[in-house]
Amino acid sequence: MTNFVIAPDVAKEMRDVFRWYELQRSGLGDEFLTELDRGIDAIRRTPAAYLRCYGSFRRFKLARFPYVVFYEWSGEVVYVFGIFHTSRDPGAWPRTLRKRRKDI
């Protein structure tokens, strides 16, 4: 099974998104985390299957929520560098991803 390394900022993003959805409706944050878990499981099973963008970074779009997971795969390890809302400025994503790569 593929190992996962999650950048420290990604864990904070996950908590922030969870809290925001919980404020919208009780339980919605849990639904987001369930969808995110499904995405991470899909990446873990077939990390090479998803669209390569921004050089070696790949992206997985969550089905139910407007978020993408950005990661790199190096054989046995998947490095998750971002969980971004799809309406966020896509021009900022590459800079953020490269910065986080240095932090791991």
Buried (B, 14 or more C-beta within 10 A) or exposed (E): EEEBBBBEBBEEBBEEBBEEBBEEEEEBBEBBBEBBEEBBEBBBEEBEEBEEBBEEBBBBEBEEBEBBBBBBBEEEEBBBBBBBEEEBEEEEBBEBBEEBBEEE
